[in-house]
Amino acid sequence: MSQPITRINPPQLFDSTANHHSQGSVVEAGKLAFFSGQVAWSPTQPAAPASLADQARMVTANLQVCLDSVGATRDDIVMARIYIVDLSPDRLEEAFPALGEFFGSTHPSLTGIGVQALAGPDLQIEIEMVVRVP
């Protein structure tokens, strides 16, 4: 039986649960998978969509493939880092529907990072994650 992930949200910190994440995650000893940053590329679609919203949907679909590859679910996500080119409240608002749908009520530890550029000139979002392997 796999051990659960305990989500930590000290009351002295900002309540991040409305934004689909927790301030901390505690994982019992076991196997972890570290997934490289996923971008809006796939074998059948090597060019990224033009909009950040469409890229976010494609990236979260790629994250689901990663989870499936180790038999994990979204509840097994320990930590995710989201990199967005030219991060601003408006850009975050554009990406948030796909991110909120993907992370839902799992509330992993999450960090959003604004960057100048990513690996390809058309890429606008990249997400890496650490996952507890059940």
Phi, psi and chi 1 to 4 in degrees:
 res  aa     phi    psi   chi1   chi2   chi3   chi4
   1 MET       -  132.9  178.4  168.5  103.8      -
   2 SER   -80.5  148.1   59.8      -      -      -
   3 GLN   -83.8  144.2  -63.2  -63.5  -42.7      -
   4 PRO   -74.0  165.2   27.9  -33.7      -      -
   5 ILE   -97.1  128.9  -61.9  171.1      -      -
   6 THR   -94.6  123.1  -56.7      -      -      -
   7 ARG   -90.4  136.2  -52.9  -62.6 -178.4 -173.2
   8 ILE  -119.3  127.2  -61.5  174.2      -      -
   9 ASN  -137.9   80.1  -69.9  -69.4      -      -
  10 PRO   -57.3  136.5  -22.9   33.7      -      -
  11 PRO   -63.3  -16.7   19.5  -27.5      -      -
  12 GLN   -79.0   -7.8  -58.7   87.9  -16.7      -
  13 LEU  -107.4  163.2  -61.2  176.9      -      -
  14 PHE   -52.8  134.9  165.5   73.6      -      -
  15 ASP   -76.1   99.8 -179.1    5.9      -      -
  16 SER   -88.8   -5.2   58.2      -      -      -
  17 THR   -64.5  -28.3   57.1      -      -      -
  18 ALA   -65.0  -22.3      -      -      -      -
  19 ASN   -99.4   19.3  -66.7  -32.8      -      -
  20 HIS    65.8   32.1  -57.1  -78.8      -      -
  21 HIS  -151.0  166.3   71.4  -80.9      -      -
  22 SER  -113.4  160.7  -65.6      -      -      -
  23 GLN   -73.7  -28.0  -64.6  -67.2  -14.4      -
  24 GLY  -153.8  160.8      -      -      -      -
  25 SER  -139.0  132.5  -61.8      -      -      -
  26 VAL  -113.3  128.0  177.1      -      -      -
  27 VAL  -118.5  132.9 -177.7      -      -      -
  28 GLU   -65.5  155.1  -64.3  -65.9  -36.1      -
  29 ALA   -53.4  138.8      -      -      -      -
  30 GLY   167.4 -163.7      -      -      -      -
  31 LYS   -88.5  134.2 -168.9 -174.8  -66.3 -171.6
  32 LEU  -120.3  148.1  -64.4  174.9      -      -
  33 ALA  -115.4  134.5      -      -      -      -
  34 PHE  -111.8  113.5  -64.5   80.7      -      -
  35 PHE  -101.3  129.4  -73.0  100.9      -      -
  36 SER   -58.9  161.3  -62.5      -      -      -
  37 GLY   -57.1  126.6      -      -      -      -
  38 GLN   -95.6  137.1  -62.7  -59.1  -55.8      -
  39 VAL  -123.0 -179.3  -63.4      -      -      -
  40 ALA   -85.5   57.3      -      -      -      -
  41 TRP  -128.5  150.9  -70.5  -24.1      -      -
  42 SER  -151.9  166.2   75.8      -      -      -
  43 PRO   -58.6  -31.3  -23.4   32.3      -      -
  44 THR   -94.6  -12.0   58.8      -      -      -
  45 GLN  -139.2   81.8 -173.9  175.0  -13.6      -
  46 PRO   -74.2  -14.9   24.3  -30.4      -      -
  47 ALA  -100.4  135.8      -      -      -      -
  48 ALA   -72.8  144.1      -      -      -      -
  49 PRO   -60.9  159.6  -18.2   28.4      -      -
  50 ALA   -73.9  -34.6      -      -      -      -
  51 SER   -92.2  149.7   79.0      -      -      -
  52 LEU   -62.5  -40.0  175.6   56.8      -      -
  53 ALA   -60.3  -45.2      -      -      -      -
  54 ASP   -66.9  -37.6  -72.1  -18.3      -      -
  55 GLN   -65.3  -40.4  -74.3 -165.2   27.3      -
  56 ALA   -62.0  -40.1      -      -      -      -
  57 ARG   -63.6  -41.1  -81.6 -170.9  -75.0  -78.3
  58 MET   -68.7  -39.9 -169.1  169.9  176.3      -
  59 VAL   -63.6  -44.0  167.4      -      -      -
  60 THR   -66.9  -31.6   56.3      -      -      -
  61 ALA   -64.3  -39.9      -      -      -      -
  62 ASN   -65.7  -37.4  -72.3  -13.5      -      -
  63 LEU   -63.0  -37.4  -67.0  173.0      -      -
  64 GLN   -63.9  -38.4 -173.8   62.2   54.3      -
  65 VAL   -60.1  -42.3  170.1      -      -      -
  66 CYS   -59.9  -47.5  -66.3      -      -      -
  67 LEU   -59.3  -47.1  -68.4  172.1      -      -
  68 ASP   -60.2  -33.1  -66.8  -15.1      -      -
  69 SER   -66.0  -20.8   74.7      -      -      -
  70 VAL  -117.2   11.5  -64.6      -      -      -
  71 GLY    70.6   26.6      -      -      -      -
  72 ALA  -102.2  165.0      -      -      -      -
  73 THR  -119.3  176.3   69.9      -      -      -
  74 ARG   -61.9  -28.0  -65.4  171.3 -170.7  179.5
  75 ASP   -66.0  -16.9  -70.9  -29.3      -      -
  76 ASP   -90.3   -1.6  -65.0  -51.7      -      -
  77 ILE   -72.1  122.1  -59.0  169.8      -      -
  78 VAL   -89.3  -48.4  177.3      -      -      -
  79 MET  -146.3  140.5  174.3   70.9  177.3      -
  80 ALA  -135.9  144.3      -      -      -      -
  81 ARG  -120.8  127.5  -73.3 -178.0 -166.0   86.5
  82 ILE  -113.2  121.5  -57.4  171.8      -      -
  83 TYR  -106.4  125.3  -56.8   90.7      -      -
  84 ILE  -127.6  128.8  -62.5  178.6      -      -
  85 VAL   -66.7  133.4  173.6      -      -      -
  86 ASP    52.7   49.3  -62.2  -33.7      -      -
  87 LEU   -56.4  130.6 -178.4   61.4      -      -
  88 SER  -150.7  166.8   68.8      -      -      -
  89 PRO   -56.7  -39.5  -28.9   37.1      -      -
  90 ASP   -65.6  -42.1  -71.1  -18.6      -      -
  91 ARG   -66.3  -40.5  -56.1  -97.3  -61.2  148.2
  92 LEU   -63.1  -41.2 -169.6   54.4      -      -
  93 GLU   -59.9  -36.4 -176.6   92.9   11.5      -
  94 GLU   -68.5  -38.6 -172.5  178.1  -11.5      -
  95 ALA   -83.0  -23.6      -      -      -      -
  96 PHE   -61.1  -38.2 -159.3   72.1      -      -
  97 PRO   -55.4  -46.4  -29.6   38.1      -      -
  98 ALA   -68.1  -39.4      -      -      -      -
  99 LEU   -67.1  -44.5  -59.4  176.4      -      -
 100 GLY   -62.4  -40.2      -      -      -      -
 101 GLU   -65.2  -41.2 -177.4  179.1  -38.1      -
 102 PHE   -69.6  -52.5  179.9   74.5      -      -
 103 PHE   -76.1  -32.2  -68.7  114.2      -      -
 104 GLY    46.8 -128.0      -      -      -      -
 105 SER   -94.4   11.8   62.4      -      -      -
 106 THR   -73.7  -31.7   61.9      -      -      -
 107 HIS    51.9   55.8  -63.5  163.4      -      -
 108 PRO   -69.7  166.1   30.1  -37.0      -      -
 109 SER   -66.5  138.9  -62.3      -      -      -
 110 LEU  -145.2  137.1 -177.0   68.8      -      -
 111 THR  -128.8  130.4  -59.2      -      -      -
 112 GLY  -103.8  131.1      -      -      -      -
 113 ILE  -129.8  125.5  -56.4  164.4      -      -
 114 GLY   -83.7  133.2      -      -      -      -
 115 VAL  -129.7  162.1  -64.1      -      -      -
 116 GLN   -79.2  -38.0 -176.1  177.1   -3.8      -
 117 ALA  -157.7  163.3      -      -      -      -
 118 LEU  -119.8 -168.9  -66.0  167.7      -      -
 119 ALA   -65.1  -25.1      -      -      -      -
 120 GLY  -123.9  149.5      -      -      -      -
 121 PRO   -63.7  -24.0   21.4  -30.1      -      -
 122 ASP   -96.8   -3.9  -63.6  -28.0      -      -
 123 LEU   -77.2  136.0  -65.4  175.1      -      -
 124 GLN  -118.7  -16.4  -59.7  179.3   54.3      -
 125 ILE  -147.7  143.4 -175.5  169.4      -      -
 126 GLU  -144.4  137.9 -178.7  171.1  -15.3      -
 127 ILE  -131.7  128.3  -57.6  175.7      -      -
 128 GLU  -112.9  156.2   62.7 -179.8  -49.7      -
 129 MET  -150.3  154.8   65.0 -177.7  175.4      -
 130 VAL  -111.8  131.4  177.3      -      -      -
 131 VAL  -128.7  136.1  175.9      -      -      -
 132 ARG   -78.5  125.6  175.9 -177.7   58.8   95.3
 133 VAL   -87.5  119.6  178.4      -      -      -
 134 PRO   -67.1      -    4.3   -3.1      -      -
